[in-house]
Each structure stands twice: as structure tokens, then as C-alpha cells.
Amino acid sequence: MIREGKEMEKYLIIGAVAALIIGFVIYTVIRNRKIRKNGVEVEAVVSRIEEEQTVSSEDGVDYTYTHYVTYRNPQGEAVEAKLDHAPGRTRVGDTVKIKYLPEKPHFAVLVK
């Protein structure tokens, strides 16, 4: 009886984590569609690239890169935004076209 309770608890935790991940992915997809549809298009400069290492026993070391861009808003202020996706060849100092929402200026998508 206790063992069944532990099994059920394990599945509930796995289900909750899966629901959180799926919810985050759906939120990100909806946000990016909204930015692509309604966003303000501007030129931006890649200001920094953060590298994160993940070590796994099967695959060794994986690297994830997060790109940030700086652009000027209509008031002339410099704003740094996290870029949703960037091609692997993007380097610091490159000029790119982005879209952002004025109400959420710290998230941007690359204009294709």
C-alpha cells in the first residue's frame, strides 16, 4: 500500500514537471507569434552571447548559446533584449533586424 502511494507520487511529480515544460513552450510560441505579427521592426546589434554548458553521462558536454541584442527605442534609449533564436554564425557586433513589442521590450525575434 505504501509502495503504491510512492509510485503515484512519483508519477504526479513527473506529470507536474511535464505540464510546466509544455506550458512554457506554449507561452513562448504564442509570445513569439505575437511579436512577429504586431512587433516594431528595428535594426539591432548583437551585444553579447552567453554560453551554458550541460554535462550528461550519455552525450558528454552540450552547449547552449543565448544571444542578446541592443537597439534604440522610439525615445532614443538603448534597450537590451534576449533574442529568441539566432543563427549559429551570429557574432557579437553583428547588425540584425528584429521585432519587439513596446510593452515587452526585453524579448525580441529575428526578422527573417
C-alpha positions as CSV (number, residue, x, y, z in Angstrom):
1,M,0.0,0.0,0.0
2,I,2.8,2.4,0.9
3,R,4.7,1.4,-2.2
4,E,1.7,2.2,-4.4
5,G,1.5,5.7,-2.8
6,K,5.1,6.3,-3.5
7,E,4.6,5.2,-7.2
8,M,1.6,7.5,-7.5
9,E,3.6,10.4,-6.0
10,K,6.4,9.9,-8.5
11,Y,4.0,9.9,-11.4
12,L,2.3,13.1,-10.1
13,I,5.6,14.9,-9.9
14,I,6.7,13.8,-13.4
15,G,3.3,14.9,-14.7
16,A,3.6,18.3,-13.0
17,V,7.1,18.9,-14.4
18,A,5.9,17.8,-17.9
19,A,2.9,20.2,-17.6
20,L,5.2,23.1,-16.6
21,I,7.5,22.4,-19.6
22,I,4.6,22.2,-22.0
23,G,3.1,25.4,-20.6
24,F,6.4,27.3,-21.0
25,V,6.8,26.1,-24.6
26,I,3.2,27.1,-25.5
27,Y,3.7,30.5,-23.8
28,T,6.9,31.1,-25.8
29,V,5.4,30.1,-29.1
30,I,2.4,32.4,-28.5
31,R,4.6,35.3,-27.4
32,N,6.9,34.9,-30.5
33,R,3.9,34.8,-32.9
34,K,2.5,38.0,-31.3
35,I,5.9,39.7,-31.7
36,R,6.2,38.6,-35.3
37,K,2.7,39.8,-36.1
38,N,2.5,43.1,-34.1
39,G,6.1,43.9,-33.3
40,V,8.1,47.0,-34.1
41,E,10.9,46.3,-36.6
42,V,14.3,47.8,-35.9
43,E,17.9,47.2,-36.5
44,A,19.9,45.9,-33.5
45,V,23.4,44.9,-32.7
46,V,24.3,41.6,-31.1
47,S,25.6,42.8,-27.8
48,R,26.6,39.6,-26.0
49,I,26.3,35.8,-26.3
50,E,26.1,33.7,-23.1
51,E,27.3,30.1,-23.2
52,E,25.9,27.5,-20.9
53,Q,27.4,24.0,-20.5
54,T,25.4,21.0,-19.7
55,V,27.1,17.7,-18.9
56,S,25.3,14.4,-19.4
57,S,26.7,10.9,-18.9
58,E,25.5,9.8,-22.4
59,D,26.4,12.7,-24.7
60,G,29.3,14.4,-22.9
61,V,29.1,18.2,-22.9
62,D,26.3,20.1,-24.6
63,Y,26.5,23.9,-25.2
64,T,23.5,26.3,-25.3
65,Y,24.0,29.9,-26.6
66,T,21.7,32.8,-25.6
67,H,22.0,35.9,-27.8
68,Y,21.3,39.4,-26.7
69,V,20.8,42.4,-28.9
70,T,20.8,46.2,-28.2
71,Y,18.5,48.5,-30.1
72,R,17.2,52.0,-29.7
73,N,13.5,52.5,-28.8
74,P,11.5,55.5,-30.2
75,Q,12.7,57.6,-27.3
76,G,16.3,57.0,-28.3
77,E,17.1,54.9,-25.3
78,A,19.3,51.8,-25.6
79,V,17.4,48.6,-24.8
80,E,19.0,45.1,-24.4
81,A,16.7,42.3,-25.4
82,K,17.0,38.5,-25.3
83,L,16.8,37.1,-28.9
84,D,14.6,34.1,-29.3
85,H,16.7,32.3,-31.8
86,A,19.8,33.3,-33.7
87,P,21.7,31.5,-36.4
88,G,24.9,29.8,-35.2
89,R,27.0,32.2,-37.3
90,T,25.8,35.3,-35.4
91,R,28.6,37.1,-33.7
92,V,28.9,40.0,-31.2
93,G,28.9,43.2,-33.1
94,D,26.7,41.9,-36.0
95,T,23.8,44.0,-37.1
96,V,20.4,42.2,-37.4
97,K,16.8,43.1,-37.9
98,I,14.5,42.3,-35.0
99,K,10.9,42.8,-33.9
100,Y,9.8,43.6,-30.4
101,L,6.7,44.6,-28.6
102,P,6.8,48.0,-26.9
103,E,5.1,46.6,-23.8
104,K,7.7,43.8,-23.5
105,P,10.9,45.4,-25.0
106,H,13.3,42.9,-23.5
107,F,12.2,40.0,-25.7
108,A,12.9,40.1,-29.5
109,V,12.6,37.8,-32.5
110,L,14.9,37.9,-35.5
111,V,13.3,39.1,-38.8
112,K,13.8,36.5,-41.5
